[in-house]
């Protein structure tokens, strides 16, 4: 059985493991965060979208087979691997692009890289808390 949250021993950040199978435009991600906080998800009410730096801590050097398709690989820390069932493995960060605030950064776990794209594009969300 998959756990709902995971505490990273390296950063002490608490990550959402079970994620919603829905991609969001950047302007709608706060609505999802508010829902988690209103529900007091897993006993925490300070969920947020991770910064780019925080999200990048989940990238690994090792690749794992994706749960959706054996043709896809994932470069994400193993405790979060089971939740990576989507073909597009792109997750929004809360970090906006400095050059143009119409763009925001995301991490693409299929290749283990970070990019920015227009906020009207859709990506998944994996929330984090430090419970402070």
Secondary structure, 3 states (H helix, E strand, C coil): CCCCEEECCCCCCEEECCCCCCCEEHHHHHHHHHHHHHHCHHHCCCCEECCHHHHHCCEEEEEEECCCCCCCEEEECHHHHHHCCCCCCEEEEEEECCCCCCEEEEEECCCCEEEEEECCCEEECCEEECCC
